[in-house]
Amino acid sequence: MFAATVEATYLYGKQFAAKIDLQLASPTVICLYGTLGAGKTSFVKGFSSAFGIDATTVSSPTFQYLNIYKNKDESAAIFHFDLYRLHSADDFLEMGFDEFLHLSKSDCRSIVCIEWAERLQGKEILPSKVYKVQLSHHNDGRIIEVL
């Protein structure tokens, strides 16, 4: 899909949230791939808004690695990782972040969004069922592909 603007990327994220099956696994894991400025955070903003989370509260957690967002009635929680500064998959494990990938079912719908998920390659950290979204620059916009 071609997204000509940041707003189009946001809307695609919102539409994607409506299409995926959140019952396949707990938590649902979405891996986001793309270069700097490709729209990964804009996608997460749109995705989060579909669950009643105020998109203005969603920001890239580049320096703290993880932001957690919940909607008002706490029926959904999004665990938003940005692994740009991560040196290796071992660092992810050492910080205990793998626990977020294996949360048990609860009354709260848990979703993990991982920007720069390629940083986890080389280790079998991710669950077997994940959604993979590639965002790439293309002319004056971006291409969004679900892999």
Number of C-alpha atoms within 10 A of each C-alpha: 11 17 20 15 13 16 14 18 29 24 20 21 24 20 15 15 18 13 8 11 9 15 10 11 19 20 25 23 26 19 21 24 22 18 14 12 12 21 28 28 24 23 26 28 24 25 25 28 19 19 20 15 21 16 17 8 11 20 15 19 17 15 11 11 18 18 16 14 19 19 17 11 8 14 14 18 19 25 18 24 23 24 25 17 12 16 11 15 19 15 14 17 14 9 9 10 15 15 11 15 19 16 15 12 12 10 8 16 18 23 24 21 25 25 26 20 21 16 21 20 11 10 11 9 17 15 14 9 12 15 14 16 19 18 24 19 18 13 8 9 17 22 17 24 13 12 8
